[in-house]
Amino acid sequence: NAQHTVLSEIRSDLGSGRPMNRLLQGDVGSGKTVIAGIAMAIVASRGAQAAIMAPTGILADQHYQNIRALFIRKKDTSSIFKEGEIRLLVGDTPETEKQEIRNGLISGEIKLIIGTHALLEEPVSFHNLQLAVIDEQHRFGVEQRAILRQKGQNPHLLVMTATPIP
């Protein structure tokens, strides 16, 4: 029920005409990434781009694999995302692939980018970034979140964090 409620609220926020600034908090395994993925799919279905930034390459890759599994079906032409529209950008990404990704972000061909601090580097630019998702927000400073957000025209912000252990 909590997932349905927050998803309804996020849908409303995304359609409000005002930038969303929302904290999504829950236990590990409670579905935060799925909710963020749906929000990113909503933004992409409207022709815009979304980015999710994780603090480590391992976590970014985990998000990448999970989100691809949710939204890309190789034999289904009705998939929300097509092959190549979701990409992973981390520090270890080879330079030639980084350039290909940067070009895809600028052209708008890439709808969803998942990465680490590498997303903050220049010359990473977006065609139309409308949603920035930050995972494990306590691992990023205010300035780092602001740098990602400044890569769009006042995009929505969704911050995910695990419920603290009492």
Buried (B, 14 or more C-beta within 10 A) or exposed (E): EEBEEBBEEBEEBBEEEEBBEBEBBBEEEBBBBBBBBBBBBBBBEEEBBBBBBBBBBEBBBBBBEBBBEBBBEEEEEEBBBEEEBBBBBBEEBEEEEBEBBBEBBBEBBBBBBBBBBBBBBEEBEBBBBBBBBBBBBEBBEEEBBEBBBEBBEEBBBBBBBBEEEE
